[in-house]
Amino acid sequence: MDPSAVVFWIALFACIGAAISTLEWIAVRDQLKDEGLFSWQVVGTRYIALGTGPFTASLNWLLSYRPFLSIMVLRFVALLLLPPALWFHGGVIAVLLVIILSSLLMHVRSPWGMDGSDQMLTQVFGALLLSAIGGSALATQAALWFIAGQACLSYATAGVAKAVSSYWHAGNAVFAIFNTRTYGFEPIARFLLHRPRITKALTWGAVIMECGFTLVLVAGYPGCLIFIAWGITFHLLNATVMGLNSFFWSFISTYPAVIYCSIAVANVLHPK
């Protein structure tokens, strides 16, 4: 696989996910005003925004309503520009710097509203930035291995956390999630209510696949596609049923790197 093509597809999927979350910020922009729910006058009372130094003053200005909204618009434009910048090999570092810096400001602006998908996208864009700065084949390969490793670590961490949880041991965690108001879906909850075997299979299936996802790196091609197909299905269902649309794009963006690394390992283990 051509590493530059892999980087392009990673960036494309990551940009779609980040663009969705950015548009969500813009859509609720009224809540960022001084009288809104996410007013910086309230959020900024945290320790990071307190003080009288030039850094704090600059930070408070950047995170106030109009400057922050302008940053979100600039971020959206940068996300639109990144794929063509990679394709035509121009301005990649500048575009990625805008995306990374705006991501960091988003984390400061709303730490309680960011989730694993946002953190994954920050990791992905950060790796792509370091690769672009390095400007070598080795830097690109290192970035791809980092992104693949981050995906495997994320799945393994989530899987182990579920495996040691007594809540998941009961075997009805999937039903309990679908039966909630926030992440639930009533038709599926009703379907699973009197089907404990299916519920247990879905619950433990998620645990086993997340714990074992790291095996994708030694599965080779096309064996790795089994894990990729599971991941796409898993996140697509979560996006459709639970509304976790940002998780779909953030984790899908890591899959080109996962496939690349799986093929690289297979070539070492089974040279032609």
C-alpha positions as CSV (number, residue, x, y, z in Angstrom):
1,M,0.0,0.0,0.0
2,D,1.2,3.5,-0.8
3,P,1.7,5.3,2.5
4,S,0.7,8.7,1.0
5,A,-2.6,7.2,-0.2
6,V,-3.2,5.8,3.3
7,V,-2.6,9.2,4.9
8,F,-5.1,10.7,2.4
9,W,-7.9,8.3,3.4
10,I,-7.2,8.8,7.1
11,A,-7.4,12.6,6.7
12,L,-10.5,12.4,4.6
13,F,-12.4,10.3,7.2
14,A,-11.1,12.3,10.1
15,C,-12.1,15.6,8.4
16,I,-15.6,14.3,7.9
17,G,-16.0,13.5,11.6
18,A,-14.4,16.7,12.8
19,A,-16.5,18.8,10.3
20,I,-19.6,17.3,11.8
21,S,-18.6,18.2,15.4
22,T,-17.6,21.7,14.2
23,L,-20.9,22.3,12.6
24,E,-22.6,21.1,15.8
25,W,-20.7,23.9,17.7
26,I,-21.7,26.4,15.1
27,A,-25.4,25.2,15.2
28,V,-25.6,25.9,19.0
29,R,-23.6,29.2,18.8
30,D,-26.3,31.1,20.7
31,Q,-25.4,29.0,23.7
32,L,-21.9,30.4,23.6
33,K,-23.0,33.9,24.1
34,D,-22.6,35.6,27.5
35,E,-26.2,34.8,28.4
36,G,-26.0,31.3,27.0
37,L,-25.7,27.9,28.7
38,F,-22.0,27.7,27.7
39,S,-21.0,31.3,28.4
40,W,-17.3,31.8,28.8
41,Q,-18.0,34.2,31.6
42,V,-19.2,31.1,33.5
43,V,-17.0,28.4,32.1
44,G,-14.0,30.7,32.3
45,T,-14.2,30.8,36.1
46,R,-12.2,27.6,36.2
47,Y,-8.5,28.1,37.3
48,I,-7.1,27.9,33.7
49,A,-8.8,31.2,32.8
50,L,-8.0,33.0,36.1
51,G,-5.2,35.5,36.4
52,T,-4.0,38.8,34.9
53,G,-1.1,37.7,32.7
54,P,-0.9,38.2,28.9
55,F,-1.5,34.5,28.2
56,T,-4.6,34.4,30.3
57,A,-5.9,37.6,28.8
58,S,-5.3,36.2,25.3
59,L,-7.0,32.9,26.1
60,N,-10.0,34.6,27.6
61,W,-10.4,36.7,24.5
62,L,-10.0,33.8,22.1
63,L,-12.6,31.7,24.0
64,S,-15.2,34.5,24.2
65,Y,-18.2,34.3,21.9
66,R,-17.2,36.1,18.6
67,P,-13.5,35.1,18.5
68,F,-14.3,31.4,19.3
69,L,-17.1,31.3,16.7
70,S,-14.7,32.7,14.1
71,I,-12.2,30.0,15.1
72,M,-14.9,27.3,14.5
73,V,-15.6,28.8,11.0
74,L,-11.9,28.8,10.3
75,R,-11.6,25.3,11.5
76,F,-14.4,24.1,9.2
77,V,-12.7,25.7,6.3
78,A,-9.4,24.1,7.2
79,L,-11.1,20.7,7.4
80,L,-12.4,21.2,3.9
81,L,-8.9,22.2,2.7
82,L,-6.9,19.3,4.2
83,P,-7.8,16.5,1.7
84,P,-7.0,18.7,-1.4
85,A,-3.9,20.0,0.4
86,L,-2.6,16.4,0.8
87,W,-3.6,15.5,-2.7
88,F,-1.7,18.5,-4.3
89,H,1.1,18.5,-1.6
90,G,0.7,22.1,-0.6
91,G,0.0,23.9,2.6
92,V,-0.6,20.7,4.6
93,I,1.3,21.9,7.7
94,A,-0.5,25.2,7.9
95,V,-3.9,23.6,7.5
96,L,-3.1,21.0,10.2
97,L,-1.8,23.6,12.6
98,V,-5.2,25.4,12.3
99,I,-7.0,22.1,13.0
100,I,-4.8,21.1,15.9
101,L,-4.9,24.5,17.6
102,S,-8.6,24.8,17.2
103,S,-9.0,21.3,18.7
104,L,-7.0,22.3,21.7
105,L,-9.1,25.4,22.2
106,M,-12.3,23.3,21.9
107,H,-11.0,21.0,24.7
108,V,-10.4,24.1,26.9
109,R,-13.7,25.7,26.0
110,S,-15.8,22.7,26.8
111,P,-13.9,19.9,28.6
112,W,-17.1,18.2,29.9
113,G,-18.6,18.0,26.4
114,M,-15.6,16.3,24.7
115,D,-15.5,12.5,24.4
116,G,-13.3,9.7,23.1
117,S,-14.0,10.5,19.5
118,D,-12.7,14.0,19.9
119,Q,-9.6,12.7,21.7
120,M,-9.0,10.2,18.9
121,L,-9.4,12.8,16.2
122,T,-6.9,15.1,18.0
123,Q,-4.4,12.1,18.1
124,V,-4.9,11.4,14.4
125,F,-4.5,15.0,13.3
126,G,-1.5,15.4,15.7
127,A,0.2,12.3,14.1
128,L,-0.5,13.7,10.6
129,L,1.0,17.0,11.6
130,L,4.2,15.4,12.9
131,S,4.4,13.3,9.8
132,A,4.1,16.4,7.6
133,I,6.7,18.3,9.6
134,G,9.1,15.3,9.3
135,G,8.5,15.2,5.6
136,S,10.1,11.7,5.1
137,A,8.9,8.2,4.4
138,L,10.0,7.2,7.9
139,A,8.0,9.9,9.5
140,T,4.9,8.9,7.5
141,Q,5.3,5.2,8.6
142,A,5.8,6.2,12.2
143,A,2.6,8.2,12.1
144,L,0.7,5.3,10.6
145,W,2.0,2.9,13.2
146,F,1.1,5.4,16.0
147,I,-2.5,5.8,14.6
148,A,-2.9,2.0,14.3
149,G,-1.5,1.5,17.8
150,Q,-3.8,4.2,19.2
151,A,-6.8,2.4,17.7
152,C,-5.8,-1.0,19.1
153,L,-5.1,0.6,22.5
154,S,-8.4,2.3,22.6
155,Y,-10.3,-0.9,21.8
156,A,-8.3,-2.9,24.3
157,T,-8.7,-0.4,27.1
158,A,-12.5,-0.3,26.5
159,G,-12.6,-4.1,26.3
160,V,-10.6,-4.8,29.5
161,A,-12.7,-2.2,31.4
162,K,-15.8,-4.0,30.4
163,A,-14.3,-7.4,31.1
164,V,-13.5,-6.5,34.7
165,S,-16.8,-4.8,35.3
166,S,-19.4,-6.6,37.3
167,Y,-22.0,-4.6,35.4
168,W,-20.9,-6.2,32.2
169,H,-20.4,-9.6,33.8
170,A,-24.2,-9.8,34.4
171,G,-24.6,-10.1,30.6
172,N,-27.4,-7.5,30.2
173,A,-25.4,-4.4,29.7
174,V,-26.4,-4.0,26.1
175,F,-30.1,-4.1,27.1
176,A,-29.5,-1.6,29.9
177,I,-27.8,0.9,27.5
178,F,-30.6,0.6,24.9
179,N,-33.1,1.0,27.7
180,T,-31.8,4.5,28.8
181,R,-33.3,7.8,27.7
182,T,-30.0,9.3,26.6
183,Y,-28.5,6.5,24.5
184,G,-31.5,4.2,24.3
185,F,-33.6,3.0,21.4
186,E,-37.0,1.7,22.5
187,P,-37.7,-0.8,19.7
188,I,-34.4,-2.6,20.3
189,A,-34.9,-2.5,24.1
190,R,-38.3,-4.1,23.7
191,F,-36.8,-6.7,21.4
192,L,-34.1,-7.6,23.9
193,L,-36.3,-7.5,27.0
194,H,-37.4,-11.1,26.8
195,R,-34.4,-12.5,24.9
196,P,-31.6,-12.8,27.5
197,R,-29.5,-15.1,25.3
198,I,-29.3,-12.6,22.5
199,T,-28.6,-9.8,25.0
200,K,-25.8,-11.8,26.6
201,A,-24.3,-12.7,23.2
202,L,-24.3,-9.0,22.1
203,T,-22.8,-8.0,25.5
204,W,-20.0,-10.5,25.5
205,G,-19.4,-10.2,21.8
206,A,-18.6,-6.5,22.3
207,V,-16.2,-7.4,25.1
208,I,-14.4,-10.2,23.2
209,M,-14.0,-8.2,20.0
210,E,-12.7,-5.1,21.8
211,C,-10.2,-7.1,23.8
212,G,-9.1,-9.1,20.8
213,F,-9.0,-6.2,18.3
214,T,-5.2,-6.0,18.6
215,L,-4.9,-9.3,16.8
216,V,-5.8,-7.4,13.6
217,L,-2.1,-6.5,13.4
218,V,-1.1,-10.1,12.9
219,A,-4.1,-11.2,10.9
220,G,-2.7,-10.1,7.6
221,Y,-4.7,-9.5,4.5
222,P,-7.6,-10.3,4.0
223,G,-7.8,-11.6,7.6
224,C,-7.7,-8.0,9.0
225,L,-10.9,-7.2,7.1
226,I,-12.8,-9.3,9.5
227,F,-11.9,-6.9,12.3
228,I,-12.5,-3.9,10.1
229,A,-15.9,-5.2,9.1
230,W,-16.8,-5.7,12.8
231,G,-15.6,-2.2,13.7
232,I,-17.6,-0.6,10.9
233,T,-20.7,-2.5,11.8
234,F,-20.2,-1.8,15.5
235,H,-19.8,2.0,15.1
236,L,-22.4,2.3,12.5
237,L,-25.0,0.6,14.8
238,N,-23.9,2.9,17.6
239,A,-24.2,5.9,15.4
240,T,-27.7,4.9,14.2
241,V,-29.1,3.6,17.5
242,M,-27.3,5.6,20.1
243,G,-26.5,8.8,18.2
244,L,-22.7,8.4,18.5
245,N,-22.1,9.6,15.0
246,S,-18.7,11.2,15.8
247,F,-17.3,7.9,17.0
248,F,-18.0,6.3,13.7
249,W,-15.8,8.7,11.7
250,S,-13.1,9.1,14.3
251,F,-12.4,5.3,14.6
252,I,-13.0,4.6,10.9
253,S,-10.3,7.2,10.2
254,T,-7.8,4.9,11.9
255,Y,-8.6,1.8,9.8
256,P,-6.5,2.6,6.8
257,A,-3.5,2.7,9.1
258,V,-4.6,-0.5,10.8
259,I,-4.8,-2.3,7.4
260,Y,-1.5,-0.8,6.3
261,C,0.3,-2.0,9.5
262,S,-1.4,-5.5,9.3
263,I,-0.1,-5.9,5.8
264,A,3.4,-4.7,6.8
265,V,3.5,-7.3,9.7
266,A,2.3,-10.0,7.3
267,N,5.1,-9.2,4.9
268,V,7.6,-9.5,7.6
269,L,6.2,-12.8,9.0
270,H,5.6,-14.3,5.6
271,P,8.0,-12.8,3.1
272,K,7.3,-13.6,-0.5
